[in-house]
């Protein structure tokens, strides 16, 4: 029986160590999961001050507050959709860095295409005019020849 007591003590110590390690690993994985979700959400939302940066990229104070708010809501157990809806309710659809395809945002999605198409149309319309060679009238040709022969600059008319 005496030899069993150290064995049981060692076994209990081993089990306690394993359970503590498992607890720390689970908390670490949960914290890492929250950090990953926070980073993913912050990269989906636009900084309302910078406007051309995500909340994850921006160093503006409002972006820091938004990241903190994301973290708080994640810790409270909110889903990603609930958190995005919270920011949309506060700042409008504009807060999404990639706005969804809706009737109210179709112009936003299609405007680059229309601008490029308009630019191509203008190039096609104006390029032949620019390439067209103009011929000199007999009077202009005579004036140019006189100017070249004299070597002087003729005053502009």
C-alpha positions as CSV (number, residue, x, y, z in Angstrom):
1,X,0.0,0.0,0.0
2,X,2.9,2.3,0.7
3,X,4.1,2.1,-2.9
4,X,0.7,2.9,-4.2
5,X,0.5,6.3,-2.4
6,X,3.4,7.9,-4.3
7,X,2.0,6.4,-7.5
8,X,-1.5,7.9,-6.8
9,X,0.1,11.2,-5.8
10,X,2.2,11.3,-9.0
11,X,-0.9,10.3,-11.1
12,X,-3.0,13.0,-9.5
13,X,-0.2,15.6,-10.0
14,X,0.1,14.5,-13.7
15,X,-3.7,14.8,-14.2
16,X,-3.8,18.2,-12.6
17,X,-0.9,19.4,-14.8
18,X,-2.6,18.1,-17.9
19,X,-5.9,19.7,-17.0
20,X,-4.3,23.1,-16.3
21,X,-2.3,22.9,-19.6
22,X,-5.6,22.1,-21.4
23,X,-7.3,25.0,-19.8
24,X,-4.6,27.4,-20.8
25,X,-4.5,26.0,-24.3
26,X,-8.3,26.4,-24.6
27,X,-8.2,29.9,-23.4
28,X,-5.2,30.7,-25.7
29,X,-7.1,29.2,-28.7
30,X,-10.2,31.2,-27.7
31,X,-8.2,34.4,-27.5
32,X,-6.5,33.6,-30.8
33,X,-9.8,32.9,-32.4
34,X,-11.2,36.3,-31.1
35,X,-8.1,38.1,-32.4
36,X,-8.5,36.5,-35.8
37,X,-12.2,37.4,-35.9
38,X,-11.4,40.9,-34.7
39,X,-8.8,41.3,-37.5
40,X,-11.2,39.9,-40.1
41,X,-14.0,42.2,-39.1
42,X,-11.7,45.2,-38.9
43,X,-10.6,44.5,-42.4
44,X,-14.2,44.5,-43.6
45,X,-15.1,47.9,-42.1
46,X,-14.1,51.3,-43.5
47,X,-12.5,53.9,-41.3
48,X,-15.1,56.7,-41.3
49,X,-12.4,59.4,-41.0
50,X,-9.8,58.1,-43.4
51,X,-12.4,56.6,-45.8
52,X,-9.8,55.0,-48.0
53,X,-8.5,52.6,-45.3
54,X,-10.0,49.8,-43.4
55,X,-10.4,50.0,-39.6
56,X,-7.5,47.4,-39.4
57,X,-5.1,49.7,-41.4
58,X,-6.1,53.0,-40.0
59,X,-4.4,54.6,-36.9
60,X,-7.0,57.2,-36.4
61,X,-8.5,57.4,-32.9
62,X,-12.0,56.5,-34.3
63,X,-10.6,53.4,-35.9
64,X,-9.0,52.4,-32.6
65,X,-12.4,52.9,-30.9
66,X,-14.1,50.9,-33.6
67,X,-11.5,48.0,-33.1
68,X,-12.2,48.2,-29.3
69,X,-15.9,48.1,-29.9
70,X,-15.5,45.0,-32.2
71,X,-13.5,43.3,-29.4
72,X,-16.1,44.1,-26.7
73,X,-18.9,42.8,-28.9
74,X,-16.9,39.6,-29.7
75,X,-16.3,39.0,-26.0
76,X,-20.1,39.4,-25.4
77,X,-20.7,36.6,-27.9
78,X,-22.1,38.6,-30.8
79,X,-21.9,37.1,-34.3
80,X,-19.9,38.8,-37.1
81,X,-23.2,39.7,-38.8
82,X,-24.5,41.3,-35.7
83,X,-21.3,43.4,-35.3
84,X,-21.4,44.6,-38.9
85,X,-25.1,45.4,-38.6
86,X,-24.3,47.4,-35.4
87,X,-21.7,49.5,-37.4
88,X,-24.1,49.9,-40.4
89,X,-26.8,51.1,-38.1
90,X,-24.4,53.7,-36.7
91,X,-22.6,54.8,-39.8
92,X,-24.7,53.5,-42.7
93,X,-23.8,51.1,-45.5
94,X,-20.8,53.3,-46.3
95,X,-18.9,51.7,-43.3
96,X,-18.6,48.5,-45.2
97,X,-15.3,48.5,-47.1
98,X,-16.9,46.3,-49.8
99,X,-20.5,47.3,-49.9
100,X,-23.0,44.6,-50.8
101,X,-24.7,44.4,-54.2
102,X,-28.1,46.1,-53.6
103,X,-30.4,48.4,-55.6
104,X,-29.0,51.4,-53.6
105,X,-25.3,50.5,-54.4
106,X,-25.5,49.3,-58.0
107,X,-24.2,52.7,-59.3
108,X,-21.3,52.4,-56.9
109,X,-20.4,49.0,-58.3
110,X,-20.9,49.8,-62.0
111,X,-19.5,53.4,-62.1
112,X,-15.9,52.3,-62.8
113,X,-17.1,50.2,-65.7
114,X,-19.1,53.1,-67.1
115,X,-16.2,55.5,-66.7
116,X,-13.8,53.2,-68.5
117,X,-16.3,52.6,-71.2
118,X,-16.8,56.4,-71.6
119,X,-13.1,56.9,-71.8
120,X,-12.7,54.3,-74.5
121,X,-15.6,55.9,-76.5
122,X,-13.9,59.3,-76.3
123,X,-10.6,57.9,-77.4
124,X,-12.2,56.1,-80.4
125,X,-14.1,59.3,-81.3
126,X,-11.2,61.7,-81.0
127,X,-8.2,59.7,-82.1
128,X,-9.0,59.7,-85.8
129,X,-9.3,63.5,-85.7
130,X,-5.9,63.8,-84.1
131,X,-4.3,61.5,-86.7
132,X,-5.8,63.4,-89.7
133,X,-3.1,65.3,-91.5
134,X,-3.9,68.8,-92.5
135,X,-2.7,70.2,-95.8
136,X,-1.5,73.8,-96.2
137,X,-3.4,76.1,-98.5
138,X,-1.3,77.6,-101.3
139,X,-1.1,80.9,-99.4
140,X,0.2,79.2,-96.2
141,X,2.7,77.1,-98.2
142,X,4.1,80.3,-99.9
143,X,4.3,82.1,-96.5
144,X,6.2,79.1,-95.0
145,X,8.6,78.9,-97.8
146,X,9.4,82.7,-97.5
147,X,9.9,82.3,-93.8
148,X,12.3,79.3,-94.3
149,X,14.3,81.2,-97.0
150,X,14.6,84.4,-95.0
151,X,15.7,82.6,-91.8
152,X,13.9,85.2,-89.8
153,X,11.0,84.7,-87.5
154,X,7.9,86.2,-89.1
155,X,5.5,88.0,-86.7
156,X,2.4,86.0,-85.9
157,X,-0.8,87.3,-87.3
